[in-house]
Amino acid sequence: MKAAVLSDRGVVGVGGADARRFLDGLVTSDVDKVAPGHARFAALLTPQGKILFDFIISEAEDGGLLLDCPRALAGDLVQRLAFYKLRAKVEIADLSDTLAVVALWDGPAAEHGHADPRLAALGRRVIVPAAETADLVAALGAEAADIPAYEAHRIGLTVPRGGLDFIYGDAFPHETDMDQLGGVDFDKGCFVGQEVVSRMQHRGTARTRIVSVTNDDGFLPEAGVPVTAGERAAGTMGSSAAGRGLAMLRLDRVADAMAAGQPISAGGIALRPEKPAWAHFAWPGEAAAE
C-alpha cells in the first residue's frame, strides 16, 4: 500500500448544532448521508451554477464536519461559508495548520479513514493531526509516496482536479464530471445554483466534458494549452503524467472531427481522446448515454 501526505490539501471544520442543515442547504450533495467512514464529494456553486469550491465532506470524531479542500482556497471557503451563516448556530474554521490529509491506495486499509467518494479505485483518505502523519504511515506499514505519485494515480483514473483541469468559477459540475463522480445529488432538494444544474441534467445540455487524452509518443502538452479539433477550438489541456492526461473538450466538435477524419491536437501534438472507464455520458460513435 502507498501513502502520501497531501500537503496541498486543507481542512475546513464546520461544527455546531445547525452544521448539517446549514451545509446541506448550500452544497451539491446530501450532507445527511455523511457518516463515520462514509464521506461525500460536493461543491459550493455560484447562483449561476458554476463551481467555486469542491471538497470531500467527512464526519469528525466530535460529530462535526470536515471539508477536505484545496489548501490554497481554505481561507476563501471559510469566508464564503460565513457569508451564508446569518443566524445559524454554526462554527466555521480553517484547520489546515493542525490537520492533514493522507491518501492511501494500492492496498487494503479498510479500517482507516473513508473510501474516496469520487471513485473507489482512488483508494482511501484519512484526516489526522498534522504531527501524526509519519506515525500513521509507519503503523500501516505503507510505502511512503509523494504528491506527484498520487497525482499520477489520479490522472491515470481520469479524475479531475480543480485549478489544473478546470478553472474555479468558470465550470459547471457536469463539465467537470461531478455528476458522474457522485458530486451532485439530484434528489436532495435545493442548494445554491441548483436550478441551473438540474436543467443541464434533465435537458442533457452538457456538451463539454473532462476526458482522458493520450498519444503514441507519451508526451503531452502542459495544462492550459488550447485543443483543436480540425480547424475549430475544442477545449483545453489539463494535468498529465506518465503519458496520460486530462482535457476539457467540446465532445460535439470532437465527434465532428473524428467523423471527418480530422486531427485533434494541442500545441501541434496529436491527441487521442478516450472516454473514462467509469463514465456514462454519450461519446462520439455511441448511440446514446446509458
C-alpha positions, -999 to +999 in steps of 0.1 A: +000+000+000+011+035-008+005+066+014+010+102+006+006+133+028-013+157+006+001+190+019-017+208-010-050+199+007-065+219+035-092+212+061-122+234+070-142+225+100-180+231+102-195+224+136-224+235+159-260+225+163-270+236+128-239+224+109-255+197+088-287+216+080-266+247+072-242+229+048-269+208+032-288+239+021-257+252+003-238+223-014-245+199-042-245+166-022-268+153+006-249+161+038-273+138+058-256+109+041-222+117+056-215+092+084-184+077+102-164+061+074-187+074+047-178+107+030-195+127+002-180+146-027-196+181-031-192+216-043-203+251-034-216+268-066-223+303-077-260+312-081-253+307-119-243+271-112-205+273-116-181+257-092-165+280-066-151+253-044-151+215-044-143+193-014-148+159+003-171+161+034-164+136+062-175+134+098-152+144+126-148+124+158-169+150+177-197+147+151-188+179+133-180+180+096-146+183+079-142+197+044-111+183+026-104+211+001-076+227-019-054+243+008-049+275-012-087+280-011-094+270+025-094+306+038-117+318+010-140+288+016-143+298+053-152+334+043-178+323+017-195+299+042-195+327+068-213+349+043-242+324+043-242+319+081-266+346+092-281+334+125-274+297+121-257+280+151-225+271+132-188+275+138-166+276+108-128+274+110-097+268+088-080+238+105-053+234+078-024+241+102-034+214+126-050+187+105-035+169+075-050+148+046-033+114+039-042+094+007-039+056+008-040+035-024-028+002-039-036-018-009-061-026+019-067+000+046-104-006+053-104+004+089-087+038+083-105+070+072-130+066+044-132+055+008-127+083-017-163+091-026-155+101-061-142+067-072-134+036-052-102+029-073-087+062-059-083+045-025-090+060+009-084+093+027-076+099+063-076+132+082-053+132+112-034+157+133-006+170+112+020+159+138+008+123+135+011+116+097+045+099+100+032+076+128+001+067+106+022+057+076+046+037+099+017+020+117+001+010+083+034-004+071+028+016+039+052+027+013+057+065+017+048+082-015+047+119-026+022+142-042+034+136-078+029+098-073-007+105-061-013+129-090-002+102-114-026+078-098-054+103-100-047+112-136-045+076-146-081+072-134-092+104-152-104+122-120-103+160-125-086+184-101-097+220-098-072+246-107-055+223-132-082+205-151-108+233-148-109+269-135-128+276-104-157+300-110-157+291-147-170+255-150-203+237-144-204+205-124-213+185-155-183+198-173-160+185-146-178+152-144-191+158-109-224+143-119-206+111-128-184+110-097-210+113-071-207+150-066-243+160-073-274+146-056-303+154-079-329+142-053-318+162-023-337+195-030-324+230-030-288+242-030-270+272-044-271+270-082-295+240-081-318+253-109-291+256-135-275+222-126-309+204-127-317+220-160-285+207-175-292+172-161-328+170-174-321+186-208-289+168-214-272+200-225-237+193-212-216+193-244-183+199-226-166+171-205-133+164-190-119+132-206-087+113-209-062+120-237-032+100-248-009+099-278+016+074-293+047+092-281+036+095-244+044+132-244+015+156-237+012+194-237+011+214-205-021+224-187-038+253-203-027+246-239-057+250-263-070+219-280-083+220-316-105+195-335-098+201-371-097+238-375-121+245-346-113+253-310-124+223-289-111+228-254-081+230-231-054+206-218-054+198-181-029+178-160-009+149-173+015+122-160+031+090-173+018+096-209-018+101-199-036+134-195-069+151-189-086+177-212-118+196-211-133+191-245-164+200-266-175+165-274-197+176-303-166+192-320-145+161-313-173+140-329-173+162-360-135+160-364-135+122-359-162+118-384-144+139-410-110+122-403-095+155-390-068+156-363-074+165-327-043+182-313-028+207-288+003+227-294+009+207-325+008+174-307-017+148-318-042+137-291-064+106-288-094+114-266-108+084-246-140+080-226-132+074-189-140+038-179-164+049-152-183+074-174-219+071-185-222+102-207-227+099-245-195+095-265-187+101-302-197+069-320-221+058-293-259+058-299-267+074-265-257+078-229-265+050-206 
